[in-house]
């Protein structure tokens, strides 16, 4: 299976059973709340999400590759672990850079909203489908 097919499969089952072998050991990850290097830290982040958040769903809207860059467009949805179980969502895109061995060396997420907009979802229910 090529890397695009593996990523499609991983998005469908996220955060369970991710294919970490497609990432370099020193993969760089960045999003609006995290910035780190290393596959073990990446595994820990995904594991935390799977343990802490409920009803996680990662919808893949598009994926394309041009040379050593893979771009994805997605929406991440979950329920926060609070008594009123607010439903939350972040729409965004990822830019993945692959090396000559076809391993992901950089994974940068860009959100279509601010961190404050995400926090507001804890108090104010979503009015639209993100």
N, C-alpha and C positions, 0 to 999 in steps of 0.2 A: 504494500500500500504506500502511495507517495505521501509526502508531508501535508498536502492540501486535504487529501482524504482523511488522514489521521486527525487533523485539526477539526474537520467537520464532525467526525465521530466524537471527539473529545467535547466539543461544544454541546452535542446532544446529551451526553451523560454527565456534564459538569455538575458538581465538583467531584463526582465519583470516578475512580479508575482512569485517571488522566495518564497520558502517555509521556512520561517525563524523559524517556530516552531520546526524544526529538530536540531536547534542549542541551546546550553546552553546559559543562559543569560550572562555568563562571558566568552564566547568563545574567544580563543586566535587566532588571525590571523597574518600571516606573509607572506610577499613576498619580492622581492628585493627592493621595494620602500616604503613599509608600514610595521608597526609593532604596534599592538594595542590589547586591550582586550575590549570585550563588544559587545553584539548583536546590540545595537543602532548604534555604530560606524561602524559596519559591514554593516548595512542597508544603512547608509549614503554613504559609499564607493560605494556600488552597485548603489545607486541612482545617485550619481555623474557621474559614468560611463555611465549610461543610458541617462543622460541629456547632458553631455559634448561631448561624442563621437557619431559618426553616423555609421549606418550600422553594428552594433555589431553582431557578430556571434561567438558562442562558440561551437566548434565541439568536441564531446567526442569520443576519439579513443579507450578507454578501461576503464573498472572499475572492481575492484575486492575487496573482503573483506577477511581478515584473522584475526579472533578473534576480537580485538577492533580497528583495523586499516583498513581504506578504502583507496585504492589508485586509482587515476584516471590519465589518460593521455589525453591531450587535446591540441587544438590550438584555441587561441583567435584572432579574426580578427576584424578590425574596420577601419573607415575612420577618419582621424584627422580633427578637425574643423579649417582648414587653407584654404586660397583661392584656393590652388592647390589640396586640398582634397587628400593628400597622403594615400594610402592604407597601413595599417600596420598589423603586425601579431607577435604573440609570441606563440611558442610551449613550452609545459612544462608538469609538472605533479603536482598533489596535494596529500598530505598525510593528511587524516582526522582521528582524534582519537575520538572514541565514548566512552561514559561512560556506566554504567550498565543500565541506562534508555534509551539507544540507542540515546542519544543526542550528537551532535558533540561538543566537548570541545576544539578541536584544529584543525585549518585548515592552513597548511603550503604549499605555492606554491613554486615550484622550476622551474625556467626558463631554457630553453635549450640555451639561449643566454645571453649576458651581457646587462646591462642598456644602455651602449653606442651603442650596436648593434641596440637596439630599437630606440634610438634617431636618428641614421643614416638613418632610414627609412623615416624620415621627409624630408630629402634632396635627398637621393639616392633611387630611386624606387627599390622594391624587384625584384630580378632576378629569384628567384625560388619560388615555392609554399612552404611555411613553414608549 
